[in-house]
């Protein structure tokens, strides 16, 4: 696991403390990780929605530029996935 340090405003720190006080999270680390996981889930949901929309449209011929764009997006997203 990689250790990271962040700085937050007093207001954000107070909000995080309130969240911890609710008992839903055991630590700041757990809270931040839950937020990031939710964001990753949302990104995956958005991708799935776009794919579904694409399947519902009329088909078209894929060009080399289309495939290059898809490849670039996949490679950039795969570098964001924790290992």
Rosetta silent file (secondary structure, phi, psi, omega in degrees, C-alpha in Angstrom):
SEQUENCE: XXXXXXXXXXXXXXXXXXXXXXXXXXXXXXXXXXXXXXXXXXXXXXXXXXXXXXXXXXXXXXXXXXXXXXXXXXXXXXXXXXX
SCORE:     score description
SCORE:     0.000 S_00000001
   1 L     0.000  139.310  179.914    0.000    0.000    0.000 S_00000001
   2 L   -95.383  133.069  178.451    1.269    3.461   -0.848 S_00000001
   3 L   -90.004  135.043  178.773    1.146    6.163    1.803 S_00000001
   4 L  -131.275  152.737  177.635   -0.027    9.621    0.694 S_00000001
   5 L  -121.700  134.591  177.735   -0.427   12.887    2.527 S_00000001
   6 L  -128.720  157.835  174.896   -3.116   15.453    1.718 S_00000001
   7 L  -115.920  136.859  178.876   -4.046   18.863    3.055 S_00000001
   8 L  -131.533  159.051  177.632   -7.667   19.918    3.484 S_00000001
   9 L   -68.700  165.154  177.532   -9.386   23.064    4.676 S_00000001
  10 H   -60.242  -37.740  179.538  -10.669   23.331    8.231 S_00000001
  11 H   -63.657  -43.781  179.540  -14.226   22.963    6.917 S_00000001
  12 H   -66.691  -41.490  178.370  -13.387   19.742    5.086 S_00000001
  13 H   -60.268  -41.097  178.699  -11.526   18.393    8.130 S_00000001
  14 H   -64.941  -39.955  178.543  -14.592   19.119   10.281 S_00000001
  15 H   -64.237  -43.956  178.648  -16.838   17.341    7.786 S_00000001
  16 H   -61.051  -43.415  177.670  -14.542   14.314    7.724 S_00000001
  17 H   -59.492  -40.350  178.143  -14.558   14.239   11.540 S_00000001
  18 H   -63.559  -42.990  178.491  -18.356   14.323   11.476 S_00000001
  19 H   -61.967  -42.598  178.776  -18.410   11.406    9.038 S_00000001
  20 H   -64.945  -38.616  179.320  -16.049    9.439   11.269 S_00000001
  21 H   -63.962  -23.920  179.726  -18.193   10.289   14.293 S_00000001
  22 L   -71.763  -14.747  179.568  -21.218    8.723   12.608 S_00000001
  23 L    86.701   -2.075 -178.779  -19.493    5.352   12.905 S_00000001
  24 L   -72.430  -24.670 -177.887  -19.774    4.586    9.203 S_00000001
  25 L  -130.991  142.415 -178.434  -15.998    4.707    8.769 S_00000001
  26 L   -85.954  -18.709 -177.530  -13.244    3.529   11.085 S_00000001
  27 L  -159.470  166.578  175.302  -10.604    5.960    9.903 S_00000001
  28 H   -60.199  -40.445  179.045   -9.889    8.831    7.540 S_00000001
  29 H   -56.786  -46.579  179.473   -8.175    6.295    5.265 S_00000001
  30 H   -61.258  -42.088 -178.565  -11.363    4.203    5.060 S_00000001
  31 H   -63.949  -49.226 -179.714  -13.463    7.280    4.309 S_00000001
  32 H   -63.057  -42.642  179.157  -11.198    8.567    1.540 S_00000001
  33 H   -62.662  -39.100  177.669  -10.870    5.098    0.014 S_00000001
  34 H   -63.151  -40.346  177.513  -14.672    4.715    0.000 S_00000001
  35 H   -62.857  -43.139 -179.076  -15.027    8.052   -1.814 S_00000001
  36 H   -67.463  -41.567  178.095  -12.467    7.055   -4.425 S_00000001
  37 H   -61.836  -39.795  177.757  -14.068    3.635   -4.942 S_00000001
  38 H   -63.899  -39.296  178.672  -17.451    5.314   -5.445 S_00000001
  39 H   -65.923  -40.822  176.986  -15.893    7.654   -8.004 S_00000001
  40 H   -63.432  -42.024  178.776  -14.338    4.701   -9.843 S_00000001
  41 H   -60.699  -45.056  178.047  -17.694    2.922   -9.828 S_00000001
  42 H   -59.591  -40.755  179.324  -19.383    6.024  -11.286 S_00000001
  43 H   -63.470  -40.511  178.300  -16.759    6.197  -14.035 S_00000001
  44 H   -66.772  -39.066  177.667  -17.407    2.547  -14.913 S_00000001
  45 H   -62.377  -40.842  179.229  -21.159    3.156  -14.922 S_00000001
  46 H   -63.134  -42.606  178.923  -20.681    6.087  -17.305 S_00000001
  47 H   -62.527  -43.955  179.869  -18.620    3.923  -19.655 S_00000001
  48 H   -62.820  -41.173  178.127  -21.273    1.201  -19.586 S_00000001
  49 H   -61.736  -44.242  179.250  -24.001    3.761  -20.328 S_00000001
  50 H   -63.662  -39.988  177.788  -22.047    5.114  -23.300 S_00000001
  51 H   -64.344  -42.366  178.939  -21.492    1.594  -24.634 S_00000001
  52 H   -63.398  -42.902  177.135  -25.188    0.797  -24.277 S_00000001
  53 H   -61.599  -41.308  179.869  -26.133    4.005  -26.073 S_00000001
  54 H   -63.465  -38.254  179.148  -23.674    3.163  -28.818 S_00000001
  55 H   -68.008  -26.442 -178.010  -25.179   -0.287  -29.279 S_00000001
  56 H   -82.945  -10.456 -179.065  -28.634    1.263  -29.619 S_00000001
  57 L   -92.357  168.248  176.842  -27.612    3.544  -32.499 S_00000001
  58 L   -62.374  145.660 -179.498  -27.262    2.698  -36.153 S_00000001
  59 L   -74.330  153.773  176.792  -24.041    0.918  -36.953 S_00000001
  60 L  -142.317  164.574 -179.555  -21.248    2.706  -38.764 S_00000001
  61 L   -78.495  129.895  178.089  -17.890    1.766  -40.175 S_00000001
  62 L   -82.691  131.033  178.281  -15.051    2.098  -37.667 S_00000001
  63 L   -96.199  170.003  176.525  -12.052    3.983  -38.987 S_00000001
  64 H   -59.637  -38.864  177.746   -8.428    3.650  -37.904 S_00000001
  65 H   -62.739  -39.064  177.535   -8.830    6.960  -36.020 S_00000001
  66 H   -59.077  -49.456 -178.433  -11.831    5.516  -34.152 S_00000001
  67 H   -65.874  -38.578  177.618   -9.804    2.488  -33.013 S_00000001
  68 H   -63.376  -39.383  178.214   -6.806    4.643  -32.091 S_00000001
  69 H   -65.351  -43.035  178.060   -9.060    6.835  -29.953 S_00000001
  70 H   -62.905  -44.808  179.564  -10.578    3.822  -28.218 S_00000001
  71 H   -59.515  -43.737 -179.510   -7.134    2.344  -27.589 S_00000001
  72 H   -63.684  -41.330  178.946   -5.898    5.619  -26.081 S_00000001
  73 H   -64.388  -44.470 -179.692   -8.933    5.830  -23.761 S_00000001
  74 H   -63.382  -43.765  179.985   -8.530    2.243  -22.572 S_00000001
  75 H   -64.712  -38.448  179.364   -4.825    2.702  -21.927 S_00000001
  76 H   -69.291  -37.199  178.639   -5.396    5.914  -19.973 S_00000001
  77 H   -70.457  -38.220 -177.812   -8.158    4.280  -17.880 S_00000001
  78 H   -66.917  -26.256  177.824   -6.110    1.147  -17.225 S_00000001
  79 L   -74.574  -15.610  179.978   -3.315    3.223  -15.732 S_00000001
  80 L   -87.923  -14.701 -176.583   -5.822    4.591  -13.182 S_00000001
  81 L   -77.675  126.501  179.165   -6.817    1.151  -11.866 S_00000001
  82 L   -65.427  144.140 -178.569   -5.103    0.291   -8.595 S_00000001
  83 L  -106.297    0.000    0.000   -2.993   -2.815   -8.754 S_00000001
